[in-house]
Amino acid sequence: MPGTATELVAAAQAYRRLLQTARAVLDAWGDTPMAAMLLAEPLAEADAALAAAGLAGNEAEFFALTGLTEAEGEEAAIGAGP
């Protein structure tokens, strides 16, 4: 069962920050050890926010709550610009 509205908003915001950071880091650093180091903190933040919202390990439910299918969420993570 998903968490409170506040927890869900926090999870969505953390996920958005992770996507934005990943795009920027991968554009600048590509597939280097530095990229992994720069993504560690936003990834941990998103994981913690999803766990607090009761959505850890349940991407399908998270994407459904945001109005995206899992495929659309993955496409946004990979293909969309900043």
MDTraj code that builds the backbone (N, CA, C; nanometers):
import mdtraj as md
import numpy as np

residues = "MET PRO GLY THR ALA THR GLU LEU VAL ALA ALA ALA GLN ALA TYR ARG ARG LEU LEU GLN THR ALA ARG ALA VAL LEU ASP ALA TRP GLY ASP THR PRO MET ALA ALA MET LEU LEU ALA GLU PRO LEU ALA GLU ALA ASP ALA ALA LEU ALA ALA ALA GLY LEU ALA GLY ASN GLU ALA GLU PHE PHE ALA LEU THR GLY LEU THR GLU ALA GLU GLY GLU GLU ALA ALA ILE GLY ALA GLY PRO".split()
xyz = np.array([
    [0.0846, -0.1182, 0.0000],
    [0.0000, 0.0000, 0.0000],
    [0.0893, 0.1248, 0.0000],
    [0.0590, 0.2192, -0.0901],
    [0.1395, 0.3412, -0.0964],
    [0.1269, 0.4230, 0.0314],
    [0.2263, 0.5083, 0.0521],
    [0.2299, 0.5943, 0.1693],
    [0.1364, 0.7135, 0.1567],
    [0.1627, 0.8121, 0.2382],
    [0.0808, 0.9330, 0.2395],
    [0.1068, 1.0162, 0.1137],
    [0.0213, 1.1137, 0.0912],
    [0.0391, 1.2021, -0.0241],
    [0.1737, 1.2736, -0.0176],
    [0.2130, 1.3149, 0.1005],
    [0.3421, 1.3828, 0.1173],
    [0.4568, 1.2903, 0.0813],
    [0.4500, 1.1650, 0.1246],
    [0.5549, 1.0677, 0.0925],
    [0.5587, 1.0378, -0.0572],
    [0.4420, 1.0306, -0.1200],
    [0.4368, 1.0045, -0.2639],
    [0.4935, 1.1213, -0.3432],
    [0.4627, 1.2425, -0.3017],
    [0.5183, 1.3608, -0.3688],
    [0.6698, 1.3628, -0.3515],
    [0.7168, 1.3342, -0.2318],
    [0.8611, 1.3313, -0.2069],
    [0.9290, 1.2252, -0.2938],
    [0.8656, 1.1095, -0.3097],
    [0.9214, 1.0037, -0.3940],
    [0.9266, 1.0487, -0.5395],
    [0.8206, 1.1102, -0.5870],
    [0.8185, 1.1588, -0.7255],
    [0.9245, 1.2653, -0.7475],
    [0.9396, 1.3552, -0.6527],
    [1.0403, 1.4606, -0.6651],
    [1.1818, 1.4024, -0.6636],
    [1.2061, 1.3059, -0.5769],
    [1.3378, 1.2432, -0.5707],
    [1.3672, 1.1684, -0.7003],
    [1.2667, 1.1016, -0.7540],
    [1.2842, 1.0299, -0.8803],
    [1.3151, 1.1279, -0.9932],
    [1.2454, 1.2401, -0.9956],
    [1.2712, 1.3418, -1.0988],
    [1.4132, 1.3982, -1.0859],
    [1.4564, 1.4259, -0.9627],
    [1.5930, 1.4745, -0.9426],
    [1.6950, 1.3709, -0.9886],
    [1.6667, 1.2435, -0.9615],
    [1.7560, 1.1374, -1.0057],
    [1.7655, 1.1354, -1.1581],
    [1.6524, 1.1454, -1.2265],
    [1.6542, 1.1453, -1.3731],
    [1.7325, 1.2638, -1.4275],
    [1.7068, 1.3817, -1.3721],
    [1.7768, 1.5018, -1.4193],
    [1.9273, 1.4906, -1.3947],
    [1.9641, 1.4421, -1.2782],
    [2.1060, 1.4275, -1.2457],
    [2.1708, 1.3221, -1.3344],
    [2.1011, 1.2115, -1.3550],
    [2.1566, 1.1055, -1.4392],
    [2.1812, 1.1559, -1.5806],
    [2.0858, 1.2284, -1.6355],
    [2.1048, 1.2827, -1.7701],
    [2.2265, 1.3737, -1.7753],
    [2.2367, 1.4654, -1.6800],
    [2.3470, 1.5610, -1.6791],
    [2.4815, 1.4911, -1.6597],
    [2.4872, 1.3989, -1.5652],
    [2.6130, 1.3291, -1.5368],
    [2.6545, 1.2432, -1.6554],
    [2.5616, 1.1701, -1.7123],
    [2.5970, 1.0824, -1.8238],
    [2.6353, 1.1620, -1.9474],
    [2.5729, 1.2769, -1.9682],
    [2.6131, 1.3637, -2.0792],
    [2.7559, 1.4140, -2.0582],
    [2.7897, 1.4492, -1.9359],
    [2.9212, 1.5071, -1.9069],
    [3.0300, 1.4017, -1.8878],
    [2.9975, 1.2918, -1.8192],
    [3.1005, 1.1960, -1.7800],
    [3.0901, 1.0623, -1.8515],
    [2.9748, 1.0339, -1.9111],
    [2.9579, 0.9061, -1.9796],
    [2.9725, 0.7886, -1.8863],
    [3.0280, 0.6821, -1.9376],
    [3.0420, 0.5572, -1.8625],
    [3.1794, 0.5535, -1.7950],
    [3.1944, 0.6362, -1.6925],
    [3.3207, 0.6428, -1.6199],
    [3.2957, 0.6214, -1.4710],
    [3.3990, 0.5902, -1.3951],
    [3.3816, 0.5760, -1.2500],
    [3.3272, 0.7043, -1.1851],
    [3.3627, 0.8201, -1.2408],
    [3.3144, 0.9459, -1.1844],
    [3.1623, 0.9552, -1.1931],
    [3.1047, 0.9046, -1.3012],
    [2.9589, 0.9073, -1.3168],
    [2.8925, 0.8293, -1.2032],
    [2.9449, 0.7121, -1.1729],
    [2.8876, 0.6312, -1.0653],
    [2.8960, 0.7037, -0.9317],
    [3.0080, 0.7694, -0.9069],
    [3.0230, 0.8433, -0.7806],
    [2.9229, 0.9578, -0.7718],
    [2.8999, 1.0280, -0.8825],
    [2.8095, 1.1423, -0.8821],
    [2.6626, 1.1007, -0.8726],
    [2.6320, 0.9799, -0.9128],
    [2.4934, 0.9319, -0.9079],
    [2.4585, 0.8615, -0.7771],
    [2.5576, 0.8297, -0.6960],
    [2.5325, 0.7540, -0.5730],
    [2.4356, 0.8258, -0.4795],
    [2.4552, 0.9538, -0.4574],
    [2.3699, 1.0273, -0.3632],
    [2.2257, 1.0418, -0.4129],
    [2.2020, 1.0872, -0.5377],
    [2.0621, 1.0974, -0.5809],
    [1.9930, 0.9612, -0.5906],
    [2.0685, 0.8563, -0.6199],
    [2.0102, 0.7229, -0.6235],
    [1.9684, 0.6792, -0.4830],
    [2.0532, 0.7051, -0.3855],
    [2.0202, 0.6715, -0.2463],
    [1.8993, 0.7521, -0.1987],
    [1.8931, 0.8801, -0.2376],
    [1.7789, 0.9639, -0.1996],
    [1.6495, 0.9086, -0.2590],
    [1.6526, 0.8717, -0.3869],
    [1.5323, 0.8177, -0.4513],
    [1.4921, 0.6850, -0.3872],
    [1.5896, 0.5986, -0.3590],
    [1.5600, 0.4714, -0.2932],
    [1.4941, 0.4932, -0.1574],
    [1.5480, 0.5867, -0.0794],
    [1.4924, 0.6138, 0.0540],
    [1.3516, 0.6715, 0.0434],
    [1.3307, 0.7612, -0.0521],
    [1.1977, 0.8226, -0.0679],
    [1.0954, 0.7192, -0.1137],
    [1.1341, 0.6314, -0.2048],
    [1.0426, 0.5256, -0.2486],
    [1.0120, 0.4291, -0.1342],
    [1.1120, 0.3975, -0.0538],
    [1.0895, 0.3094, 0.0611],
    [0.9949, 0.3748, 0.1617],
    [1.0152, 0.5046, 0.1876],
    [0.9283, 0.5748, 0.2827],
    [0.7842, 0.5797, 0.2338],
    [0.7670, 0.5817, 0.1012],
    [0.6322, 0.5853, 0.0437],
    [0.5736, 0.4456, 0.0260],
    [0.6483, 0.3434, 0.0675],
    [0.6000, 0.2065, 0.0547],
    [0.6080, 0.1529, -0.0868],
    [0.6954, 0.2092, -0.1688],
    [0.7029, 0.1700, -0.3091],
    [0.8363, 0.1080, -0.3476],
    [0.9217, 0.0812, -0.2534],
    [1.0522, 0.0217, -0.2849],
    [1.0313, -0.1129, -0.3535],
    [1.0966, -0.1307, -0.4671],
    [1.0856, -0.2554, -0.5409],
    [0.9561, -0.2723, -0.6158],
    [0.8756, -0.1668, -0.6240],
    [0.7469, -0.1768, -0.6920],
    [0.7333, -0.0642, -0.7929],
    [0.8196, -0.0667, -0.8943],
    [0.8198, 0.0398, -0.9941],
    [0.6886, 0.0482, -1.0687],
    [0.6262, -0.0650, -1.0970],
    [0.4998, -0.0637, -1.1720],
    [0.3938, 0.0183, -1.0985],
    [0.3835, 0.0009, -0.9685],
    [0.2858, 0.0774, -0.8900],
    [0.3237, 0.2246, -0.8861],
    [0.4534, 0.2545, -0.8728],
    [0.4996, 0.3934, -0.8717],
    [0.4636, 0.4615, -1.0032],
    [0.4945, 0.3964, -1.1154],
    [0.4632, 0.4566, -1.2447],
    [0.3127, 0.4705, -1.2648],
    [0.2353, 0.3749, -1.2161],
    [0.0899, 0.3851, -1.2268],
    [0.0383, 0.5068, -1.1489],
    [0.0952, 0.5302, -1.0310],
    [0.0548, 0.6458, -0.9511],
    [0.0915, 0.7776, -1.0178],
    [0.1990, 0.7772, -1.0960],
    [0.2416, 0.8996, -1.1637],
    [0.1739, 0.9156, -1.2986],
    [0.0947, 0.8166, -1.3394],
    [0.0252, 0.8244, -1.4667],
    [0.1076, 0.7748, -1.5834],
    [0.2209, 0.7120, -1.5562],
    [0.3069, 0.6570, -1.6611],
    [0.3018, 0.5053, -1.6569],
    [0.3220, 0.4429, -1.7712],
    [0.3466, 0.2999, -1.7695],
    [0.4929, 0.2807, -1.7358],
    [0.5311, 0.1610, -1.6995],
    [0.6719, 0.1359, -1.6672],
    [0.7600, 0.1639, -1.7886],
    [0.7129, 0.1274, -1.9074],
    [0.7909, 0.1524, -2.0292],
    [0.8089, 0.3023, -2.0530],
    [0.7056, 0.3824, -2.0288],
    [0.7173, 0.5275, -2.0456],
    [0.8144, 0.5860, -1.9437],
    [0.8123, 0.5352, -1.8231],
    [0.9053, 0.5820, -1.7207],
    [1.0485, 0.5502, -1.7572],
    [1.0707, 0.4309, -1.8095],
    [1.2044, 0.3933, -1.8519],
    [1.2476, 0.4777, -1.9710],
    [1.1551, 0.5034, -2.0646],
    [1.1866, 0.5868, -2.1803],
    [1.2226, 0.7284, -2.1357],
    [1.1496, 0.7810, -2.0386],
    [1.1803, 0.9151, -1.9865],
    [1.3193, 0.9171, -1.9244],
    [1.3543, 0.8098, -1.8567],
    [1.4852, 0.8032, -1.7932],
    [1.5971, 0.7966, -1.8954],
    [1.5711, 0.7343, -2.0085],
    [1.6763, 0.7137, -2.1076],
    [1.6780, 0.8218, -2.2149],
    [1.5595, 0.8560, -2.2688],
    [1.5597, 0.9338, -2.3903],
    [1.5247, 1.0800, -2.3824],
    [1.4639, 1.1250, -2.2782],
    [1.4176, 1.2639, -2.2739],
    [1.5317, 1.3587, -2.2396],
    [1.5190, 1.4771, -2.2884],
    [1.6195, 1.5799, -2.2573],
    [1.5922, 1.6441, -2.1228],
    [1.6814, 1.7323, -2.0783],
    [1.6661, 1.7952, -1.9479],
    [1.5470, 1.8877, -1.9389],
])
top = md.Topology()
chain = top.add_chain()
for i, resn in enumerate(residues, 1):
    res = top.add_residue(resn, chain, resSeq=i)
    for name in ("N", "CA", "C"):
        top.add_atom(name, md.element.get_by_symbol(name[0]), res)
traj = md.Trajectory(xyz[None], top)
